[in-house]
Amino acid sequence: MTWRQLRVLIQHLPPESATMTALRVAMPAEEYEAQARRGKPEEGRWSMTEQLLAGITDSLRRLEYILIAVNHGGKGRRPKRPEPMRRPGVGEPKNAAALTDRSAETLFRLINGGAA
């Protein structure tokens, strides 16, 4: 077997194979970010089925969160908003900056038709 044949065999392994899993785990963050910027799903490490299942899982978690939040009736602590399932090519989520009183006042004026 030539090196080229071996490379072709490895490239066409299913995403859930042990070899592809090991390659995915060893992938540096820079390569993840590069794949995310290019935005080419065909170069991802998950199959389309896995991507669809992750989307369904995220939707189900959001629905469960909404159902609990609506029916919790002010008793006890509110549940935490669910985080989306991590996907190849997507880095850690960044925390949004907190809304200051001044920003809230400006936003309120803008929404109600006032000039900023």
Phi, psi and omega in degrees: 000136179274166178296324179298315179297319178297316179299316180296319177299315181294319181295334183258014174290151177294150183301332182274002180292157181298322180295313180293326177296316179297320178295321180294318181293325182277355184291129179289158182298328180298320179292322175303311182296321179296318178295323180293320180293319180291329176062039179253102183301331181293345178263359181291167182264355177255150175283167179298324179298317180293322177297316179296319178295322178296319178297318178295318179298315179298317180297317180296319178297319179295317179298318178297318179299313181297317180299315180291317182296321181289322186261009184281341169064022178078004180269124177074192181279148174286147179290154177284145177295134183289143176270145179294152178297135180293139181234155176298139178087001181240124181283185178296143178293143179265139179285135178283149178290146180288148180279121179278167179298320180294316179296321179296319179295317178298316179298318179300316179295320179295318181294322183271018173087005179274162177277148182283000000 
